[in-house]
Amino acid sequence: MNTNVRDKKMELNGRDDLKRPFLEPGTPDSICISIPEPVDKLVKKTVMFRVGNIKCASCVTSIESVLGELKGVESVSVSSIQSQAAIEYVPKLINTKMIKETIEDAGFPANELSEQEIAVCRLRIKGMSCTSCSESLERALKLLDGVKKAVVGLALEEAKVHFDPNVTDPDRITEAIEDVGFGADLISSGHEVNKVHLKLEGVSLVEEINIIQSYLESAVGVNHVEMDLEENKVTVNYDPELTGPRSLIEGVQKVGHGSYKASLYIPPRQRETEQQHEINMYRDQFLLSCLFSIPVFIFSMVLPMLPPFGNWLEYKIYNMFTVGLLLRWILCTPIQFIVGRRFYTGSYHALRRKSANMDVLVAMGTNAAYFYSVYIAIKALSSDTFEGQDFFETSAMLISFILLGKYLEVVAKGKTSDALAKLTDLAPDSARLLTLDDDGNVISEVEISTQLIQKNDIIKIIPGEKVPVDGIVTDGQSYVNESMITGEARPIAKKPGDKVIGGTMNENGCLLVKATHVGSETALSQIVQLVEAAQLARAPVQKIADQISRFFVPAIVLAALITWLGWLIPGVIGIYPKHWIPKGMDKFELALQFGISVLVVACPCALGLATPTAVMVATGKGASLGVLIKGGHALEKAHKVKAIVFDKTGTLTVGKPEVVSVILFSSMSMGDFCDVAIAAEANSEHPIAKAFLEHARKLRQKIESNNQSNNQHLTAARDFEVHPGTGVSGKVGDKMVLVGNKRLMQTYNVTVGPEIEGYISENEQLARTCVLVAIDGKVAGAFAVTDPVKPEAEHVISYLRSMGISSIMVTGDNWATATSIAKEVGIEKVVAETDPLGKADRIKDLQMKGLTVAMVGDGINDSPALVAADLGMAIGAGTDVAIEAADIVLIKSNLEDVVTAIDLSRKTISRIWLNYVWALAYNILGVPIASGILYPFTGIRLPPWLAGACMAASSLSVVCSSLLLQSYRKPLVVQDTKGQTHCSKST
């Protein structure tokens, strides 16, 4: 039995556990281990120095060169203006003292600057259309003074910026984004953990506002106050350990002696509001363009083919300038410059930041069609013999079809975050707050908003209602459906002392729950935050789109130019026959149409959306199944896994020891044996000791009804001592008692006879742990403890084998027990009697063989191994989803989810590659067809307006392809403990 695992787990189940947050932030101690790592994977840090005597560029070069020669220094950046040096280094190879001495030896005094505070802000970005946009914005943010790190998510339309608050702030970051040409709205800044929005009434004077602000700023537990004078609203950031929304509201009303009134204000959800605004904007623009483009289409395509209805369009106003040409010009102009203004704006900002996107292609294509048509109109006005074909309908219909495609795309993109939206909607809007007297009697019951709940509030939850916040049951019994959070299909029984999770459904009983975690500390809030962070993280496979986007638009512009010249020059020379030229066109116009079609048929957007939309859907779907995937990087690593290392205790086994047999090796009665053993084990915190105490007390009660009175004089053992890894010892009455394994007996020279050896060997073969009890130097009895194997373990190992993944068990338990359990579940390779760092070493050995290795453990004792593995999976996290060492967090303690995580990652990566194949194949096929490669043989050509429709359809098809991941089903479901399984085929 791995005692380290057991001891650590029991530490978390004591009374202090009630004070611990459900979701603890990781601490440096949690993964502070010593594992040899390659240099490129070592932890890196950045140190700042104030450097004196920097007078010119040669001084900068001198400092950079001497530091660059030091082993462990990764990069050096010296600013002569600010007299500062920023050095990125590997702490294991070099320290700051050596760096400082090197600078001073070069003749420059240096002082280390105090460690900078790093703040984080999240912003909603508007106006991004493809990977080129997100890349250029990311580059611009990284160039901003004070910005340490910036990540821009195209599909999520968000940016996360880490910055030095002493140098810059969210307002400057927002201005920088707007300068690049994108819109930006601040979502959160700094460390806004818990905040509440209040609406003030009865406040009209500035002095009254100042009084309220002063009170709130001085209130205990308030971190930050932001006043909106125009709307009479206030936003307060607070520490939930010290205060809460109701306390703040009551305080505001007391300050005004009843003349001020504060109430909770719930602002509209920004993401949903922005998405709906974008959908409405594209819909309105499309309808506005249709108002003009449909008449243009009728006047240019329909009526001329229906004489005599279209004859009036050929009426000449002046020279060759006809009514039809005038109407098309008038109707097309608003589409080109009013509806199409967004393409001009986007192109301007893209070119200004030295990049190119879809807007550039659309603007070039529509401008070519429109201004050539204007040239035709002017020539028709000035000549009575000129005949030419205008392309006003091309420009108008092209913009309309692109807007239709964008409208359908944003509608589909909104559905990629459906799973996340469902999670955020799980928490109920209101709750029943109880006020109790000192005796626990209910004084009052009032319905309040969930956002007004504070820590230690007592909440009443009746059948059919949702649990509003995380808490502990204080009274009542019921079954709670936790499927929406953990994916567990069966309702879980709850009784006093059990934890409940906010957002879950109370089934049939009435519960009183004490709130322990509110606001952003709840499991539901942190799951949402984790999934949002995962959706913002960029997957390595995204680099393909990033690389292509850099030259995509210039290549398409060059292809369009070559296409135009490739048709124009042979036409002028007379290489191809004249009957190839459609009626009403000339060589120049035919070449121009092919060139415009090439410009607008190519779509960089589809490539940019291929990865982020799939990651968004997959991470959201995983969260709904109780599998929290920390971004595209974890997804990509998971699909490569070829070997999985399982911890035994609590991973392959249930993690709850049970006594299965008790035997006597002396003439002592079973009752006396139980009394002595209970007294000796009473002070032990080991899980096996607790299991024996529970079993022995039940056994003692069966033997003698007055067990408690007989036990009272034995409850305390004198000279109690814990022997780590072997057992305990102490004096019970006048008897010396030892309780532990065979090694403890050998230490005290207690003889272990053949009968006892046979009992130990027999039980170890059955995967049981034997504990001996010796009294006054002789073994009086023994008991065997088992930790049952999880019912689904064998089926999971078998399914993983069918997926081409080998399974290895690594444990600190003895070889006999480990081998027996491995045989029971079907694992062939076993490593036993090893410590946590030894587990990490075994993983390194597997990696040296070229295998991509995943580690499945509890996330506590297994942190070194989780970090060492290519992919760390923390199983049975429950509400502690913020396990830093894990790449994937499995909320349930169910091995099926290991299969789900691997299978979902494989399906997602396959979908991403399918998206890339579709997007690239579309462009590879679409561009040649648009350039007229089929025209000489089949007479088929792609008009510009149809090419634009195809471009819009490509992005929509990629998004819809990613949305198919929403139909994903778990591939393996163990229906009951008898071993019946169900395998489903998933998308």
PyMOL commands that set and color helices and strands:
alter all, ss='L'
color gray80, all
select helices_A, chain A and resi 3-11+15-19+28-31+39-41+57-68+96-105+131-142+170-180+206-218+245-255+270-305+311-314+323-339+341-352+358-382+392-415+418-424+450-452+483-486+519-521+523-536+540-573+578-580+587-601+604-624+632-638+648-652+670-681+687-703+707-714+742-747+754-765+793-802+815-825+836-848+863-868+896-930+935-938+944-967
alter helices_A, ss='H'
color red, helices_A
select strands_A, chain A and resi 45-51+73-79+84-89+110-112+119-126+147-153+158-163+183-189+195-201+222-228+233-238+261-264+316-318+321-322+430-436+442-449+458-461+470-475+478-481+492-494+499-500+505-506+511-517+627-629+643-647+658-664+718-723+727-732+735-740+768-775+778-786+806-810+829-831+853-857+871-875+888-890+972-974+981-983
alter strands_A, ss='S'
color yellow, strands_A
deselect
rebuild
show_as cartoon
